[in-house]
Amino acid sequence: MKINKVILIRPPRYLWPFINESDNLLLPLGLPCLAGEIRAKIPGVQIKIIDCPPLKIGWKSLEAILRQERPDMIGAGEEALYSHEAIKLFELAKKVNPSIITVGGGHFFSWMVDYTLRNPAIDVIVRFEGEETFVELIKTLRGNGDLSQVRGLAYKKDGRIIRTMPRPLIKDLNTLALPAFDLMPMGKYAPFGYLWPQSVTLEHSRGCIDHCSFCSLWTFWGNKLKTDIEKGNLDVSPRYRTKSVERTLEEVDISYQKYDRRFILWADPTFNVDLKWTNDFCEGLLKRKYKNLHWWAFLRADYLLRDEKAGVLEKMVKAGLVHPLIGVERGCTEDLRKVQKSVYTRDLIKEVFSIFKRRYPQVFRQGTFVTCLPFDTRESMLGLVKYAVEIDIDYPAFHPVAPVPGTYLYQEAVKNDALEVKDFKKYDWSTPIMRSDNNVSMDELAALNMELNKRYVLYRPHWLIRGLFSPYKHKRGLYWWFLRNTVKMLFLGIADALMGRKKLEGITGFMRLKKPKWYDT
């Protein structure tokens, strides 16, 4: 089969209204990782990337590009929220060229095989970790080989859906090719953003050591025994792997020196697992004496206590950590166990935020809270904002849980028929999805979640004033960003109400994704 040109595409999409358009435009790391590996392992194949959002390429323009480029294969990988956009892309590609090979991948397609392959526009799914599988898929098709021998695939044959054996996880991440950043519009990512200005997305590790029931990151990168979640079969154990310090510093050097990136978004589900790795990495960064290099990372609270005692947290801050994101999740230890957060306790999390406040006041302290869980009551929900006030957080993100495919919570919700919302376009972490076990309606859950935000903002004016006039530039900028967008969202909320939305949408509608002007162009 002729496969000489492959194009990987992130299709047009709606954007988050709570942040400006620039901050929506973050680099999708999976595309350059796949492209780099294909280019390194199959020299005869021309590989391109079309990242529509930062280039403001709408659907009409994308169709014209596909007609001009005439690729033999396209690939796209999405999460649940944007899966419909990838499906729309595959349908468009088949309209332009019925013989094109369409390949889905990423979090949603890897789990939802039957759901997606029922669509005739999708030919093959590369399941889970994609680099080795995608390369072998192309080589096999070019040699007219047998796809059943390629591990990590799902595809259709004679009207049946075939799943091949799962592919073992890559043992040594250092063996992967460098991400093909030269194929990306590097200057277009958050060019004038407030949250992550001039950003780049990097990873040093894959996987996590915990098994939270609402998270699909650890299952995607974990050791898999059963993966047919559509039939209720999910059996995954946590697995953590990391690149070497030297390899990671090489990627930072390229991003900083060649592409002038000044803000690193670490995509690792847990950045600070390995104490020695973190220490050596930060020392390597400090030796480089980079100016104005900042970074954001998902950090575990229990490991932060360890890092602080070892003197490594101080090095992290000196090396550029300005925005840690800590999964607080819940306000009591009992709730943490219900969501399978293994060793966290209420007091442990409180101590971590106290350390940041006392010793590293320049750091913006953000925590995420999972709300609208089946066991939630009005009292348990309102207790979350009380806890956020108690730990004196800079920004508490209260997210209604979205049990996406690949999570144990999704499997349980399907089993109990607890999903009140089944349209994946609404799995946006702003909309309640699951039925309450305590007779709390969806409207009430939505209103309660908005109440958490209101109480934290409106009942603590000293908190907002303190941040707006912080002596630390990055923190001060984030508070002003928060104020601007809060006012903006209030106006959007009024507009939604005047437009006569349904009650649930009237409560949460202004948090929903919005169509950008260029989407259809």
C-alpha positions as CSV (number, residue, x, y, z in Angstrom):
1,M,0.0,0.0,0.0
2,K,1.3,3.4,-0.9
3,I,1.9,5.6,2.2
4,N,4.3,8.3,1.3
5,K,2.7,11.3,3.1
6,V,1.3,11.3,6.6
7,I,-0.3,14.3,8.2
8,L,-1.1,14.6,12.0
9,I,-3.8,17.0,12.7
10,R,-5.4,18.8,15.7
11,P,-8.7,19.9,14.2
12,P,-10.6,23.2,14.8
13,R,-12.3,23.3,18.2
14,Y,-14.3,25.5,20.6
15,L,-12.3,27.4,23.2
16,W,-12.5,28.0,26.9
17,P,-14.1,31.4,27.6
18,F,-12.6,31.7,31.1
19,I,-9.1,32.3,29.6
20,N,-8.2,34.4,26.7
21,E,-7.7,32.9,23.3
22,S,-4.0,32.9,23.5
23,D,-3.9,30.9,26.7
24,N,-6.2,28.3,25.0
25,L,-3.4,27.7,22.4
26,L,-1.1,25.3,24.1
27,L,1.2,22.9,22.3
28,P,-0.3,19.4,22.0
29,L,2.8,17.3,22.8
30,G,1.6,14.0,21.4
31,L,1.8,15.3,17.8
32,P,5.5,16.3,17.7
33,C,6.4,13.1,19.7
34,L,4.7,10.9,17.1
35,A,6.1,12.9,14.2
36,G,9.6,12.8,15.5
37,E,9.5,9.0,15.9
38,I,8.0,8.4,12.4
39,R,10.6,10.7,10.8
40,A,13.4,8.9,12.6
41,K,12.3,5.4,12.0
42,I,10.8,5.6,8.4
43,P,12.9,8.0,6.4
44,G,10.9,7.5,3.2
45,V,7.7,8.9,4.6
46,Q,7.0,12.6,4.5
47,I,5.5,13.7,7.8
48,K,3.6,17.0,8.5
49,I,1.6,18.5,11.3
50,I,-1.4,20.8,11.0
51,D,-2.3,22.3,14.3
52,C,-5.4,24.3,13.5
53,P,-6.2,26.3,16.7
54,P,-3.0,28.4,17.0
55,L,-3.0,28.9,13.2
56,K,-6.8,29.7,13.3
57,I,-7.5,27.2,10.5
58,G,-11.2,26.6,10.3
59,W,-13.0,23.7,8.7
60,K,-13.3,25.3,5.2
61,S,-9.6,26.1,5.2
62,L,-8.7,22.6,6.5
63,E,-10.7,21.0,3.6
64,A,-8.7,23.1,1.1
65,I,-5.4,22.1,2.7
66,L,-6.3,18.4,2.6
67,R,-7.3,18.7,-1.1
68,Q,-4.0,20.4,-1.8
69,E,-1.7,18.2,0.3
70,R,-3.4,14.9,-0.7
71,P,-2.0,12.8,2.2
72,D,-2.1,9.0,2.1
73,M,-2.8,8.9,5.9
74,I,-4.0,11.3,8.5
75,G,-3.9,10.8,12.3
76,A,-5.7,12.6,15.2
77,G,-5.9,11.9,18.9
78,E,-8.3,13.5,21.3
79,E,-9.8,13.4,24.8
80,A,-13.5,12.8,25.4
81,L,-14.4,16.5,25.2
82,Y,-13.0,17.0,21.7
83,S,-13.5,13.5,20.3
84,H,-16.4,14.7,18.1
85,E,-14.0,17.1,16.4
86,A,-11.6,14.3,15.5
87,I,-14.5,12.3,14.1
88,K,-15.6,15.3,12.1
89,L,-12.0,15.5,10.7
90,F,-12.0,11.8,9.6
91,E,-15.4,12.3,7.9
92,L,-14.1,15.3,6.1
93,A,-10.9,13.4,5.0
94,K,-13.0,10.6,3.6
95,K,-15.1,13.1,1.7
96,V,-12.0,14.6,0.2
97,N,-10.3,11.2,-0.6
98,P,-12.3,8.0,0.1
99,S,-9.1,5.9,-0.1
100,I,-7.2,7.8,2.6
101,I,-6.2,5.9,5.8
102,T,-7.6,7.5,8.9
103,V,-6.0,6.7,12.3
104,G,-7.4,7.7,15.7
105,G,-5.4,7.7,18.9
106,G,-5.1,9.3,22.3
107,H,-7.2,8.9,25.5
108,F,-10.7,8.6,24.0
109,F,-10.2,6.5,21.0
110,S,-7.9,4.1,22.9
111,W,-10.7,3.1,25.3
112,M,-13.8,3.6,23.1
113,V,-13.0,1.2,20.3
114,D,-16.6,-0.1,19.5
115,Y,-18.0,3.4,19.9
116,T,-15.6,5.0,17.4
117,L,-15.0,2.2,14.9
118,R,-18.8,1.9,14.2
119,N,-18.2,5.1,12.2
120,P,-17.1,4.1,8.7
121,A,-14.8,7.2,8.5
122,I,-12.4,5.7,11.0
123,D,-10.1,2.9,9.8
124,V,-7.6,2.1,12.6
125,I,-7.1,3.0,16.2
126,V,-3.6,3.2,17.7
127,R,-4.3,2.3,21.3
128,F,-2.5,3.9,24.2
129,E,1.3,4.7,24.0
130,G,1.5,5.4,20.3
131,E,5.1,5.9,19.0
132,E,6.1,2.3,18.4
133,T,2.7,1.2,17.3
134,F,2.2,4.0,14.8
135,V,5.6,3.3,13.2
136,E,4.9,-0.4,12.9
137,L,1.4,0.3,11.5
138,I,2.9,2.4,8.7
139,K,5.6,-0.1,7.9
140,T,3.2,-3.0,7.9
141,L,0.8,-1.2,5.5
142,R,3.6,-0.2,3.2
143,G,4.7,-3.8,3.0
144,N,1.2,-5.1,2.6
145,G,1.7,-7.1,5.9
146,D,-0.8,-8.5,8.4
147,L,-2.2,-5.9,10.8
148,S,-3.2,-8.7,13.2
149,Q,0.5,-9.0,14.1
150,V,0.9,-5.4,15.1
151,R,0.3,-5.0,18.8
152,G,-1.7,-2.1,20.1
153,L,-4.2,-1.8,17.3
154,A,-7.9,-1.9,16.7
155,Y,-9.4,-2.0,13.2
156,K,-12.2,-3.3,11.1
157,K,-12.1,-6.4,8.9
158,D,-15.0,-8.0,7.1
159,G,-17.4,-6.1,9.3
160,R,-15.8,-7.2,12.5
161,I,-13.8,-5.2,15.0
162,I,-10.3,-6.7,15.6
163,R,-8.3,-5.9,18.7
164,T,-4.7,-7.0,18.7
165,M,-2.7,-7.8,21.8
166,P,-1.8,-4.8,23.9
167,R,1.7,-3.4,23.3
168,P,4.1,-3.4,26.3
169,L,5.0,0.0,27.5
170,I,8.3,1.5,26.2
171,K,10.9,0.5,28.8
172,D,13.4,3.3,28.1
173,L,11.9,6.7,27.1
174,N,15.3,8.0,26.2
175,T,15.2,5.8,23.1
176,L,12.4,7.9,21.7
177,A,13.2,10.5,19.0
178,L,13.2,14.2,20.1
179,P,9.8,15.8,19.6
180,A,9.6,17.3,16.1
181,F,9.1,20.9,17.3
182,D,10.3,22.1,13.9
183,L,7.0,20.9,12.5
184,M,4.9,23.0,15.0
185,P,4.1,26.7,14.8
186,M,6.2,27.3,17.9
187,G,5.7,31.1,18.1
188,K,2.0,30.7,18.1
189,Y,1.6,29.0,21.5
190,A,0.3,31.5,24.2
191,P,2.0,34.4,22.4
192,F,0.3,37.0,24.6
193,G,-1.1,34.7,27.4
194,Y,-1.5,35.7,31.0
195,L,-1.3,32.2,32.4
196,W,1.5,30.6,30.4
197,P,3.1,33.2,28.2
198,Q,5.4,31.9,25.4
199,S,4.8,28.4,26.6
200,V,6.0,25.0,25.5
201,T,4.6,21.6,26.7
202,L,7.2,19.1,27.8
203,E,7.3,15.8,29.7
204,H,10.0,14.0,31.6
205,S,7.9,11.1,32.7
206,R,4.8,9.1,31.9
207,G,2.4,7.5,34.4
208,C,1.7,7.9,38.1
209,I,2.2,6.0,41.3
210,D,-1.4,6.5,42.5
211,H,-4.8,5.1,41.3
212,C,-7.4,7.9,41.7
213,S,-10.8,6.7,40.5
214,F,-11.6,9.9,38.5
215,C,-8.3,10.1,36.6
216,S,-7.5,8.5,33.2
217,L,-3.8,9.6,33.0
218,W,-2.5,6.8,35.2
219,T,-4.7,4.2,33.5
220,F,-3.6,5.4,30.0
221,W,0.1,5.0,31.0
222,G,-0.3,2.0,33.3
223,N,0.2,-1.7,33.0
224,K,-3.0,-3.1,31.4
225,L,-4.5,-6.5,31.9
226,K,-8.1,-5.7,30.8
227,T,-8.9,-2.7,28.5
228,D,-12.4,-3.4,27.2
229,I,-14.0,-0.7,29.3
230,E,-17.1,-0.7,27.0
231,K,-17.9,-4.2,28.3
232,G,-17.1,-3.2,31.9
233,N,-13.6,-4.7,31.9
234,L,-10.9,-2.5,33.2
235,D,-7.9,-3.8,35.1
236,V,-4.8,-1.5,35.2
237,S,-2.0,-1.1,37.7
238,P,0.1,2.1,38.1
239,R,3.4,2.4,36.2
240,Y,5.9,5.2,36.3
241,R,8.8,5.8,33.9
242,T,11.1,8.8,33.4
243,K,13.6,10.1,30.9
244,S,17.1,10.8,32.1
245,V,17.9,14.2,33.5
246,E,20.3,14.8,30.6
247,R,17.7,14.0,28.0
248,T,15.1,16.2,29.6
249,L,17.6,19.1,29.9
250,E,18.3,18.7,26.2
251,E,14.6,19.2,25.4
252,V,14.5,22.3,27.7
253,D,17.6,23.7,26.0
254,I,16.1,23.3,22.5
255,S,12.8,24.9,23.7
256,Y,14.6,27.9,25.3
257,Q,17.5,28.5,23.0
258,K,16.0,27.6,19.6
259,Y,12.4,28.5,20.0
260,D,12.6,31.2,22.6
261,R,10.1,29.5,24.9
262,R,10.0,31.0,28.4
263,F,7.3,29.0,30.2
264,I,7.3,25.2,30.5
265,L,4.0,23.4,31.0
266,W,5.0,20.0,32.4
267,A,2.5,17.4,31.1
268,D,3.7,14.7,33.6
269,P,0.7,13.4,35.7
270,T,3.1,13.6,38.7
271,F,6.3,15.7,38.2
272,N,8.0,15.1,41.5
273,V,8.0,11.3,42.0
274,D,11.8,10.8,42.1
275,L,13.6,12.9,44.6
276,K,17.1,12.4,43.1
277,W,15.8,13.1,39.6
278,T,14.2,16.3,40.7
279,N,17.3,17.5,42.5
280,D,19.6,16.7,39.7
281,F,17.3,18.3,37.1
282,C,17.0,21.5,39.1
283,E,20.7,21.7,39.6
284,G,21.2,21.3,35.9
285,L,18.7,24.2,35.2
286,L,20.4,26.4,37.8
287,K,23.8,25.9,36.2
288,R,22.4,27.1,32.9
289,K,21.4,30.5,34.5
290,Y,18.5,30.9,32.2
291,K,16.8,34.3,32.6
292,N,13.0,34.4,33.0
293,L,12.4,30.7,32.7
294,H,9.3,29.7,34.6
295,W,7.4,26.5,34.9
296,W,4.1,24.9,35.9
297,A,3.7,21.3,37.1
298,F,1.4,18.8,38.7
299,L,2.9,18.0,42.1
300,R,2.0,15.5,44.8
301,A,1.5,16.9,48.2
302,D,3.1,14.0,50.2
303,Y,6.2,14.2,48.0
304,L,6.4,17.9,48.5
305,L,6.8,17.4,52.2
306,R,9.7,15.0,51.5
307,D,11.1,17.5,48.9
308,E,11.0,20.4,51.4
309,K,12.8,18.4,54.1
310,A,15.5,17.4,51.6
311,G,16.0,21.0,50.4
312,V,14.8,20.1,46.9
313,L,11.6,22.2,46.9
314,E,13.8,25.3,47.5
315,K,15.8,24.3,44.4
316,M,12.6,23.8,42.4
317,V,11.5,27.3,43.2
318,K,14.9,28.8,42.4
319,A,15.0,26.9,39.1
320,G,11.7,28.4,37.9
321,L,8.7,26.7,39.6
322,V,6.1,29.5,39.9
323,H,2.8,27.7,39.6
324,P,2.4,24.3,41.2
325,L,-0.9,22.6,40.7
326,I,-1.8,20.3,43.6
327,G,-4.7,17.9,43.6
328,V,-6.4,18.7,46.9
329,E,-9.5,16.9,45.6
330,R,-11.5,16.8,48.8
331,G,-11.6,18.4,52.3
332,C,-11.6,15.3,54.5
333,T,-9.5,12.1,54.7
334,E,-12.6,9.9,54.4
335,D,-13.6,11.4,51.0
336,L,-10.0,11.1,49.8
337,R,-10.2,7.4,50.4
338,K,-13.5,7.2,48.6
339,V,-11.8,8.5,45.4
340,Q,-8.8,6.2,45.9
341,K,-6.3,8.9,46.8
342,S,-4.1,6.5,48.6
343,V,-2.1,8.4,51.3
344,Y,-3.3,12.0,51.3
345,T,-4.8,13.4,54.5
346,R,-6.5,16.7,55.3
347,D,-3.7,17.7,57.6
348,L,-1.0,16.7,55.1
349,I,-2.4,19.0,52.4
350,K,-2.8,21.8,54.8
351,E,0.8,21.6,55.8
352,V,2.0,21.7,52.2
353,F,0.1,24.9,51.5
354,S,1.4,26.4,54.7
355,I,5.0,25.7,53.6
356,F,4.4,27.5,50.3
357,K,2.8,30.5,52.0
358,R,5.6,30.9,54.6
359,R,8.7,30.0,52.7
360,Y,7.8,30.6,49.0
361,P,5.4,33.5,48.9
362,Q,6.3,34.2,45.3
363,V,4.7,30.9,44.2
364,F,1.1,30.9,43.0
365,R,-0.6,28.3,45.1
366,Q,-3.3,26.5,43.0
367,G,-5.3,23.4,44.0
368,T,-8.0,21.4,42.3
369,F,-11.1,20.1,44.0
370,V,-13.3,17.4,42.6
371,T,-17.0,18.2,43.1
372,C,-20.4,16.8,42.3
373,L,-19.4,13.2,43.2
374,P,-22.2,10.7,43.7
375,F,-21.8,10.8,47.5
376,D,-21.8,14.6,47.7
377,T,-24.4,16.5,49.7
378,R,-25.0,20.2,50.1
379,E,-23.0,20.1,53.3
380,S,-20.0,18.2,51.8
381,M,-19.9,20.6,48.8
382,L,-19.9,23.7,50.9
383,G,-17.3,22.2,53.2
384,L,-14.9,22.3,50.3
385,V,-14.8,26.1,50.2
386,K,-14.4,26.2,53.9
387,Y,-11.3,24.0,53.6
388,A,-10.0,26.1,50.7
389,V,-10.3,29.2,53.0
390,E,-8.6,27.3,55.8
391,I,-5.5,26.4,53.7
392,D,-5.5,29.9,52.3
393,I,-5.0,28.9,48.6
394,D,-4.4,31.4,45.9
395,Y,-6.8,29.8,43.5
396,P,-9.1,26.9,44.2
397,A,-10.4,25.2,41.1
398,F,-13.8,23.6,41.9
399,H,-14.4,21.0,39.1
400,P,-17.6,18.9,38.7
401,V,-16.2,15.5,38.1
402,A,-16.2,14.2,34.5
403,P,-15.9,10.4,34.6
404,V,-14.3,10.0,31.2
405,P,-13.7,6.6,29.6
406,G,-10.6,5.1,31.0
407,T,-11.4,5.9,34.6
408,Y,-12.7,3.5,37.2
409,L,-15.4,6.1,38.0
410,Y,-16.7,5.9,34.5
411,Q,-16.9,2.1,34.6
412,E,-18.8,2.3,37.9
413,A,-21.1,5.0,36.6
414,V,-22.0,3.0,33.4
415,K,-22.6,-0.1,35.6
416,N,-25.0,1.8,37.9
417,D,-26.5,3.8,35.0
418,A,-25.5,7.0,36.9
419,L,-24.5,9.1,33.9
420,E,-27.2,11.8,33.5
421,V,-25.2,13.4,30.7
422,K,-23.9,11.1,27.9
423,D,-22.9,13.7,25.3
424,F,-19.1,13.7,25.6
425,K,-19.0,17.3,24.3
426,K,-20.2,18.4,27.8
427,Y,-17.5,16.5,29.7
428,D,-15.8,19.8,30.3
429,W,-15.1,19.7,34.1
430,S,-17.6,22.6,34.4
431,T,-20.9,20.7,34.0
432,P,-22.3,18.1,36.5
433,I,-22.5,14.7,34.8
434,M,-23.4,12.1,37.4
435,R,-26.6,11.4,39.3
436,S,-26.4,12.1,43.0
437,D,-26.9,9.2,45.5
438,N,-28.4,11.8,47.9
439,N,-31.3,13.2,45.9
440,V,-29.5,16.3,44.9
441,S,-30.7,17.4,41.5
442,M,-28.4,18.2,38.6
443,D,-29.5,21.9,38.8
444,E,-28.8,21.9,42.5
445,L,-25.3,20.4,42.0
446,A,-24.5,23.0,39.3
447,A,-25.8,25.8,41.6
448,L,-23.8,24.5,44.5
449,N,-20.6,24.4,42.4
450,M,-21.1,28.0,41.4
451,E,-21.7,28.9,45.0
452,L,-18.3,27.6,45.9
453,N,-16.6,30.0,43.6
454,K,-18.8,32.9,44.7
455,R,-18.1,32.3,48.3
456,Y,-14.4,32.1,47.9
457,V,-14.2,35.3,45.8
458,L,-17.0,37.5,47.3
459,Y,-16.5,36.6,51.0
460,R,-12.8,37.2,51.0
461,P,-12.1,40.7,49.6
462,H,-8.8,40.8,51.5
463,W,-7.6,37.7,49.6
464,L,-8.2,39.4,46.2
465,I,-6.7,42.8,47.2
466,R,-3.6,41.0,48.6
467,G,-3.1,39.2,45.3
468,L,-3.8,42.2,43.0
469,F,-1.0,44.2,44.8
470,S,1.4,41.3,45.4
471,P,5.1,42.3,45.1
472,Y,5.7,39.3,42.9
473,K,5.1,40.0,39.2
474,H,3.9,36.5,38.2
475,K,1.5,36.1,41.1
476,R,0.2,39.7,40.7
477,G,-0.4,39.1,37.0
478,L,-2.5,35.9,37.7
479,Y,-4.7,37.8,40.2
480,W,-5.4,40.5,37.6
481,W,-6.1,37.8,35.1
482,F,-8.5,36.3,37.5
483,L,-10.3,39.6,38.2
484,R,-10.6,40.4,34.5
485,N,-12.1,37.0,33.6
486,T,-14.4,36.9,36.6
487,V,-16.0,40.2,35.4
488,K,-16.1,38.8,31.8
489,M,-17.8,35.6,33.0
490,L,-20.4,37.6,35.0
491,F,-21.4,39.4,31.8
492,L,-21.5,36.2,29.8
493,G,-23.7,34.7,32.5
494,I,-26.1,37.6,32.3
495,A,-26.2,37.2,28.5
496,D,-26.9,33.4,28.8
497,A,-29.8,34.1,31.2
498,L,-31.3,36.7,28.8
499,M,-31.0,34.2,26.0
500,G,-33.3,31.9,27.9
501,R,-31.1,28.9,28.3
502,K,-32.4,25.8,30.2
503,K,-31.9,26.0,33.9
504,L,-28.8,23.8,34.1
505,E,-27.2,25.6,31.2
506,G,-28.1,28.9,32.6
507,I,-26.1,28.0,35.7
508,T,-23.1,26.7,34.0
509,G,-23.5,27.8,30.4
510,F,-21.1,30.7,30.6
511,M,-18.4,28.2,31.6
512,R,-18.9,26.1,28.5
513,L,-16.7,26.1,25.4
514,K,-17.4,28.9,22.9
515,K,-17.0,28.9,19.1
516,P,-14.1,31.1,17.9
517,K,-14.7,33.4,14.9
518,W,-12.4,31.4,12.7
519,Y,-14.0,27.9,13.5
520,D,-16.0,27.7,10.2
521,T,-13.8,29.7,7.9
